Amino acid sequence: MSTSFENTSANRGVISFTISQDKIKPALDQAFNKIKKDLNVPGFRKGHMPRAVFNQKFGEEALYEDALNAILPAAYEEAVKELELDVVAQPKVDVKSMEKGQEWEITAEVVTKPEVKLGDYKDLSVSVETSKDVSDDEVNDKIERERNNLAELVLKEDAAEAGDTVVIDFVGSVDGVEFDGGKGDNFSLELGSGQFIPGFEDQLIGKKAGEEVTVEVTFPENYQAEELAGKDAKFATTIHEVKAKEVPELDDELAKDIDDEVGTLDELKAKYRKELESAKAVAYDEAVEAAAIDLAVANAEIVELPEEMIHDEVHRAMQEFMGNMQRQGISPEMYFQLTGTSEEDLHKQYEADADKRVKTNLVIEAIAKAEGFEASAEEIEKEITDLAAEYNMEVEQVRNLLSEEMLKHDIAMKKAVAAITDSVKVD
């Protein structure tokens, strides 16, 4: 095989390579053996036409396409390896010559990984807003949230207030015509929860059970049902019940109801403080890591990011997200229905900072290469075991899903992140 590479612009170029006859001939034999079983030619039993007769009748060139499809991927990969290129997108292949008995000449337009010129990435100084301190108010707020979770709803005769729950029937209409999805019976609505269209819940505050109210609202311009977006609507609403939250007393009995591992309110506060301190310590470390990586990326120089890398990153992130959803039993269709969004919305969401994620990965990879980080057999086994535990999978499942090269890459990336963060100073 002869190979060459010509740069055409930043991170782009053309690979030229040849495929020799010692690769072509076996591929032609394979292509012929694949199709001959279906050949039905007078004078020969089906599947028994000799190769020479086939070549005379149809021409050897009839086998070229199948033969090329069989050997091209390996030949391309060999050329890339020989030229020591780091290709980051699917090539655009063009066949230049397929002369009988001669080497086949192929070109491939490729996108290559951009060069990264590293700046400072060790002994960095960063500042973060996240604090590791836990205040009494934070502990009390957590207890108050749990206390409210144990609240009971009791009927009240007084007018509804924010935070109360009303049981209502409602029928919505636009210009006097009812619309689909605008009707409900015995619906429980917490006032102030934001479940309904802005303005709806506010108009029920001050009303009592037994009252009938005409609620007038305007659908938001970006409302998911396009036929209602921006329209004025009226909801004929009947209030059947008004219920207020009745929260339990803040005492030792409440503490035991919240957590059966504690006996007093003070013990619950101590436990919650420890949990909050642990969570804040993790959040603090993550904030420091993120700030240090951002600074290392800012200190590096990348001339130009290929659009193909950004495109691939968006789709990788979307697939990863949807994969996580499906592991939780949520299909893409269900997710979009529940969130009132579309695949296009999700694409835009991940597109927003895709270039930053690509730059970050490139810089971390460059640091791993500069530091000569590699993964030992023991580290690879530990990574497989950790992933199996994290995703509740069998070790062999993980081993079959992830190649050794992928695992080595991920481990080297983790070591590069550690190289950035281990020496970081927080102002």
C-alpha positions as CSV (number, residue, x, y, z in Angstrom):
1,M,0.0,0.0,0.0
2,S,1.2,3.5,-0.8
3,T,-0.2,6.4,1.1
4,S,0.0,10.2,1.2
5,F,-1.8,13.0,2.9
6,E,-2.4,16.6,1.6
7,N,-3.6,19.3,3.9
8,T,-6.4,21.4,2.2
9,S,-7.2,23.7,5.2
10,A,-7.1,23.8,8.9
11,N,-7.9,20.3,10.3
12,R,-8.9,19.0,6.8
13,G,-7.1,17.1,4.1
14,V,-7.2,14.3,1.6
15,I,-5.7,10.8,2.1
16,S,-4.6,9.0,-1.1
17,F,-4.0,5.3,-0.8
18,T,-3.9,2.2,-3.0
19,I,-5.2,-1.3,-2.5
20,S,-3.0,-4.0,-3.9
21,Q,-4.0,-7.0,-6.0
22,D,-3.1,-9.4,-3.2
23,K,-6.0,-7.9,-1.3
24,I,-8.3,-7.4,-4.3
25,K,-8.1,-11.0,-5.6
26,P,-9.4,-12.7,-2.4
27,A,-12.1,-10.0,-2.2
28,L,-13.2,-10.7,-5.7
29,D,-13.3,-14.5,-5.0
30,Q,-15.4,-13.8,-1.9
31,A,-17.8,-11.6,-3.8
32,F,-18.2,-14.2,-6.5
33,N,-18.8,-17.0,-4.0
34,K,-21.4,-14.8,-2.3
35,I,-23.5,-14.2,-5.5
36,K,-22.9,-17.4,-7.5
37,K,-25.4,-19.5,-5.3
38,D,-28.2,-17.3,-6.7
39,L,-27.1,-17.4,-10.3
40,N,-29.4,-19.3,-12.6
41,V,-27.8,-19.5,-16.1
42,P,-28.9,-22.0,-18.8
43,G,-26.4,-24.8,-19.1
44,F,-25.3,-24.8,-15.5
45,R,-27.0,-26.0,-12.3
46,K,-28.0,-23.1,-10.0
47,G,-24.9,-22.0,-8.0
48,H,-22.4,-23.9,-10.1
49,M,-21.4,-21.4,-12.8
50,P,-17.6,-21.4,-13.2
51,R,-15.7,-18.2,-12.5
52,A,-14.3,-18.0,-16.0
53,V,-17.8,-18.3,-17.5
54,F,-19.0,-15.5,-15.2
55,N,-16.2,-13.2,-16.2
56,Q,-16.9,-13.9,-19.9
57,K,-20.6,-13.3,-19.6
58,F,-20.9,-10.5,-17.0
59,G,-17.3,-9.2,-16.8
60,E,-15.1,-9.3,-13.7
61,E,-16.1,-5.6,-13.1
62,A,-19.5,-6.8,-11.9
63,L,-17.8,-7.9,-8.7
64,Y,-15.8,-4.8,-8.0
65,E,-18.4,-2.9,-5.9
66,D,-19.0,-5.9,-3.5
67,A,-15.2,-6.5,-3.3
68,L,-14.5,-2.9,-2.6
69,N,-17.1,-2.7,0.1
70,A,-15.5,-5.7,1.8
71,I,-11.9,-4.5,1.8
72,L,-12.2,-0.7,1.9
73,P,-12.8,-0.2,5.7
74,A,-9.6,-2.1,6.6
75,A,-7.6,-0.5,3.9
76,Y,-8.7,3.0,5.0
77,E,-7.9,2.2,8.6
78,E,-4.5,0.9,7.6
79,A,-3.8,4.1,5.6
80,V,-4.9,6.3,8.6
81,K,-2.6,4.3,10.9
82,E,0.4,4.4,8.5
83,L,0.0,8.2,8.2
84,E,-0.4,8.6,12.0
85,L,-3.5,10.7,11.5
86,D,-6.2,11.3,14.2
87,V,-9.4,11.4,12.2
88,V,-12.5,12.6,14.0
89,A,-15.3,12.2,11.4
90,Q,-16.6,9.9,8.7
91,P,-14.5,10.3,5.6
92,K,-15.8,11.2,2.1
93,V,-14.4,8.4,-0.1
94,D,-13.8,8.7,-3.8
95,V,-12.6,5.9,-6.1
96,K,-10.0,7.3,-8.6
97,S,-9.1,4.1,-10.4
98,M,-10.2,0.5,-10.5
99,E,-8.2,-0.8,-13.5
100,K,-8.3,-4.6,-14.0
101,G,-5.1,-6.2,-12.8
102,Q,-3.9,-2.9,-11.3
103,E,-3.8,-1.4,-7.8
104,W,-7.0,0.4,-7.0
105,E,-6.5,4.1,-6.2
106,I,-8.7,5.7,-3.5
107,T,-8.9,9.1,-1.9
108,A,-10.7,10.1,1.3
109,E,-11.5,13.6,2.4
110,V,-11.0,13.6,6.2
111,V,-11.3,15.9,9.2
112,T,-8.5,15.6,11.7
113,K,-8.4,16.4,15.4
114,P,-7.1,19.9,15.9
115,E,-3.8,20.5,17.6
116,V,-3.9,21.7,21.2
117,K,-1.2,24.0,22.5
118,L,-1.3,23.6,26.3
119,G,-0.9,26.5,28.7
120,D,-0.6,26.2,32.4
121,Y,-2.7,23.4,33.9
122,K,-0.9,22.8,37.2
123,D,-0.7,25.0,40.4
124,L,-3.7,26.9,39.2
125,S,-5.5,29.4,41.4
126,V,-9.3,29.5,41.3
127,S,-12.2,30.9,43.3
128,V,-15.6,29.3,43.9
129,E,-18.8,30.6,45.4
130,T,-19.8,27.2,46.8
131,S,-19.3,26.9,50.6
132,K,-18.7,23.8,52.7
133,D,-20.3,25.5,55.8
134,V,-23.7,24.4,56.9
135,S,-25.9,26.9,58.7
136,D,-28.6,26.3,61.3
137,D,-31.1,27.7,58.9
138,E,-30.2,25.1,56.3
139,V,-30.7,22.3,58.8
140,N,-34.0,23.7,60.0
141,D,-35.2,24.2,56.4
142,K,-34.5,20.5,55.6
143,I,-36.5,19.5,58.7
144,E,-39.3,21.9,57.7
145,R,-39.5,20.4,54.3
146,E,-39.9,16.9,55.8
147,R,-42.4,18.3,58.3
148,N,-44.5,19.6,55.5
149,N,-44.4,16.3,53.7
150,L,-46.1,14.8,56.7
151,A,-48.8,17.5,56.7
152,E,-52.5,16.5,56.4
153,L,-55.1,18.3,54.4
154,V,-58.1,19.4,56.5
155,L,-61.4,21.0,55.3
156,K,-61.8,24.7,56.0
157,E,-64.8,27.0,55.7
158,D,-62.7,30.1,55.3
159,A,-61.6,31.6,52.0
160,A,-58.8,29.9,50.2
161,E,-55.3,31.2,50.7
162,A,-52.0,30.6,48.9
163,G,-50.8,27.1,49.9
164,D,-54.3,25.8,50.3
165,T,-55.6,23.0,48.1
166,V,-58.9,23.4,46.3
167,V,-61.0,20.6,44.7
168,I,-62.5,22.0,41.5
169,D,-64.4,21.2,38.3
170,F,-63.5,23.4,35.4
171,V,-64.4,23.8,31.7
172,G,-62.2,25.9,29.4
173,S,-63.3,27.7,26.3
174,V,-61.9,30.1,23.7
175,D,-64.3,32.5,22.1
176,G,-67.1,30.5,23.6
177,V,-65.9,27.2,22.2
178,E,-64.6,24.4,24.5
179,F,-61.2,23.0,23.6
180,D,-59.6,19.6,24.0
181,G,-57.9,19.1,27.3
182,G,-59.6,22.0,29.0
183,K,-62.0,20.1,31.2
184,G,-61.5,18.5,34.6
185,D,-63.7,17.1,37.4
186,N,-62.8,16.9,41.1
187,F,-59.3,18.1,40.4
188,S,-57.0,18.8,43.4
189,L,-55.0,22.0,42.9
190,E,-52.5,23.5,45.3
191,L,-52.7,27.3,45.0
192,G,-49.3,28.7,44.2
193,S,-47.9,25.4,42.9
194,G,-47.8,26.7,39.3
195,Q,-49.5,23.6,37.9
196,F,-51.9,25.7,35.8
197,I,-51.6,28.5,33.4
198,P,-50.1,31.7,35.0
199,G,-52.9,33.7,36.6
200,F,-55.3,30.8,37.0
201,E,-54.5,29.9,40.6
202,D,-54.3,33.5,41.8
203,Q,-58.0,34.1,40.8
204,L,-59.1,31.3,43.2
205,I,-57.5,32.9,46.3
206,G,-60.1,34.5,48.5
207,K,-62.9,32.1,47.2
208,K,-64.8,29.6,49.3
209,A,-66.2,26.1,48.8
210,G,-69.5,26.3,46.8
211,E,-68.5,29.3,44.8
212,E,-68.5,29.4,41.0
213,V,-65.7,31.5,39.4
214,T,-65.0,32.5,35.8
215,V,-61.2,32.4,35.6
216,E,-59.9,34.5,32.7
217,V,-56.3,33.8,31.5
218,T,-54.2,34.2,28.4
219,F,-52.2,31.2,27.2
220,P,-48.4,31.9,26.9
221,E,-47.1,32.6,23.4
222,N,-44.9,29.5,23.6
223,Y,-47.6,27.2,24.8
224,Q,-47.1,23.6,23.6
225,A,-50.6,23.4,22.0
226,E,-50.0,25.8,19.1
227,E,-53.7,26.3,18.5
228,L,-54.0,27.8,22.0
229,A,-50.8,29.8,22.1
230,G,-51.4,33.5,22.9
231,K,-55.2,33.0,23.0
232,D,-57.5,34.5,25.7
233,A,-59.5,31.8,27.5
234,K,-62.2,31.5,30.2
235,F,-62.6,28.6,32.6
236,A,-66.0,28.1,34.3
237,T,-64.8,26.8,37.6
238,T,-66.7,25.3,40.6
239,I,-65.0,25.1,43.9
240,H,-66.1,22.0,45.8
241,E,-63.7,22.0,48.8
242,V,-61.0,24.1,50.3
243,K,-58.4,22.3,52.3
244,A,-55.5,23.7,54.5
245,K,-52.3,22.0,55.4
246,E,-52.1,21.0,59.0
247,V,-48.5,20.3,59.9
248,P,-47.5,18.2,63.0
249,E,-45.8,19.8,66.0
250,L,-42.0,20.3,65.8
251,D,-41.0,17.9,68.6
252,D,-39.3,14.6,69.3
253,E,-42.3,12.6,68.1
254,L,-42.0,14.4,64.7
255,A,-38.3,13.5,64.5
256,K,-39.1,9.8,65.1
257,D,-41.8,10.0,62.4
258,I,-39.4,11.5,59.9
259,D,-36.5,9.1,60.7
260,D,-37.0,6.0,62.8
261,E,-33.2,5.8,63.4
262,V,-33.3,8.9,65.7
263,G,-35.0,9.4,69.1
264,T,-35.0,13.1,69.5
265,L,-35.3,16.3,67.4
266,D,-31.7,17.2,68.4
267,E,-30.5,13.8,67.0
268,L,-32.3,14.5,63.8
269,K,-30.7,17.9,63.5
270,A,-27.3,16.4,64.1
271,K,-27.9,13.7,61.4
272,Y,-29.1,16.2,58.9
273,R,-26.2,18.5,59.6
274,K,-23.8,15.6,58.9
275,E,-25.6,14.7,55.6
276,L,-25.6,18.4,54.5
277,E,-21.9,18.7,55.3
278,S,-21.2,15.6,53.2
279,A,-23.2,16.8,50.3
280,K,-21.7,20.3,50.4
281,A,-18.2,18.9,50.5
282,V,-18.9,16.9,47.3
283,A,-20.4,20.0,45.7
284,Y,-17.4,22.1,46.8
285,D,-14.9,19.6,45.3
286,E,-16.9,19.5,42.1
287,A,-17.0,23.3,41.9
288,V,-13.2,23.5,42.4
289,E,-12.7,20.8,39.8
290,A,-14.9,22.5,37.2
291,A,-13.2,25.9,37.8
292,A,-9.7,24.4,37.5
293,I,-10.6,22.6,34.3
294,D,-12.2,25.7,32.8
295,L,-9.0,27.7,33.6
296,A,-6.8,24.9,32.1
297,V,-9.0,25.0,28.9
298,A,-8.9,28.8,28.8
299,N,-5.1,28.7,29.1
300,A,-4.8,26.3,26.1
301,E,-4.9,27.3,22.5
302,I,-7.0,25.5,19.8
303,V,-7.0,27.2,16.5
304,E,-10.3,26.0,15.1
305,L,-12.9,23.4,16.1
306,P,-14.3,21.3,13.2
307,E,-18.0,21.6,12.9
308,E,-18.2,17.8,12.5
309,M,-16.8,17.4,16.1
310,I,-19.4,19.7,17.5
311,H,-22.1,17.9,15.6
312,D,-20.9,14.5,16.8
313,E,-20.7,15.7,20.4
314,V,-24.4,17.0,20.3
315,H,-25.6,13.6,19.1
316,R,-23.4,11.7,21.6
317,A,-24.8,13.7,24.5
318,M,-28.4,13.2,23.3
319,Q,-27.9,9.5,22.9
320,E,-26.3,9.3,26.4
321,F,-29.2,11.2,27.9
322,M,-31.9,9.1,26.1
323,G,-30.0,6.0,27.2
324,N,-30.2,7.0,30.8
325,M,-33.9,7.8,30.4
326,Q,-34.6,4.4,28.9
327,R,-32.7,2.6,31.7
328,Q,-35.3,4.3,34.0
329,G,-38.2,3.0,31.8
330,I,-38.9,6.3,30.0
331,S,-39.0,6.0,26.2
332,P,-38.1,9.1,24.0
333,E,-41.7,9.5,23.1
334,M,-42.8,9.4,26.8
335,Y,-40.0,11.9,27.7
336,F,-41.0,14.4,25.1
337,Q,-44.7,14.1,26.0
338,L,-44.1,14.5,29.7
339,T,-41.8,17.5,29.3
340,G,-43.8,19.1,26.4
341,T,-40.6,19.4,24.4
342,S,-39.3,17.9,21.1
343,E,-36.2,16.2,19.8
344,E,-35.3,19.6,18.2
345,D,-35.6,21.3,21.6
346,L,-33.2,18.7,23.1
347,H,-30.8,19.2,20.2
348,K,-30.7,22.9,20.8
349,Q,-30.2,22.4,24.5
350,Y,-27.1,20.2,24.0
351,E,-25.9,22.4,21.1
352,A,-25.6,25.4,23.4
353,D,-22.4,24.4,25.0
354,A,-21.2,21.6,22.7
355,D,-18.1,23.5,21.6
356,K,-17.1,24.0,25.2
357,R,-17.4,20.3,25.9
358,V,-15.4,19.4,22.8
359,K,-12.6,21.9,23.8
360,T,-12.5,20.5,27.3
361,N,-12.2,16.9,26.1
362,L,-9.4,17.9,23.7
363,V,-7.4,19.7,26.4
364,I,-7.8,16.9,28.9
365,E,-6.7,14.4,26.2
366,A,-3.7,16.6,25.4
367,I,-2.7,16.7,29.1
368,A,-3.0,12.9,29.3
369,K,-0.7,12.6,26.3
370,A,1.8,15.2,27.6
371,E,1.9,13.5,31.0
372,G,2.2,10.0,29.4
373,F,-0.7,8.7,31.4
374,E,-1.6,5.0,30.8
375,A,-3.8,2.4,32.4
376,S,-2.6,-0.7,34.0
377,A,-4.4,-4.1,33.8
378,E,-5.4,-3.7,37.5
379,E,-6.9,-0.2,36.8
380,I,-8.9,-1.5,33.9
381,E,-10.3,-4.3,36.0
382,K,-11.2,-1.9,38.7
383,E,-12.9,0.5,36.2
384,I,-15.0,-2.4,34.9
385,T,-16.0,-3.5,38.4
386,D,-16.9,0.1,39.4
387,L,-19.0,0.7,36.3
388,A,-20.8,-2.6,36.8
389,A,-21.7,-1.6,40.4
390,E,-22.7,2.0,39.3
391,Y,-25.1,0.7,36.6
392,N,-26.2,-2.5,38.3
393,M,-24.8,-4.7,35.6
394,E,-22.9,-7.9,35.5
395,V,-19.1,-7.4,35.2
396,E,-19.0,-9.5,31.9
397,Q,-21.8,-7.3,30.5
398,V,-19.6,-4.2,31.0
399,R,-16.5,-6.0,29.6
400,N,-18.4,-6.9,26.4
401,L,-19.9,-3.4,26.0
402,L,-16.7,-1.4,26.4
403,S,-13.4,-2.1,24.5
404,E,-10.1,-2.1,26.3
405,E,-9.1,1.0,24.3
406,M,-12.2,2.9,25.5
407,L,-11.4,2.0,29.1
408,K,-7.8,3.0,28.8
409,H,-8.9,6.3,27.3
410,D,-11.3,7.0,30.2
411,I,-8.7,6.1,32.8
412,A,-6.1,8.3,31.3
413,M,-8.7,11.2,31.2
414,K,-9.4,10.7,34.9
415,K,-5.7,10.9,35.6
416,A,-5.4,14.1,33.6
417,V,-8.2,15.7,35.6
418,A,-6.4,14.7,38.8
419,A,-3.2,16.3,37.5
420,I,-5.2,19.5,37.1
421,T,-7.0,19.4,40.4
422,D,-4.5,17.9,42.8
423,S,-2.3,21.0,42.8
424,V,-5.1,23.6,42.5
425,K,-5.2,26.5,45.0
426,V,-8.5,28.0,46.1
427,D,-8.4,31.8,46.7
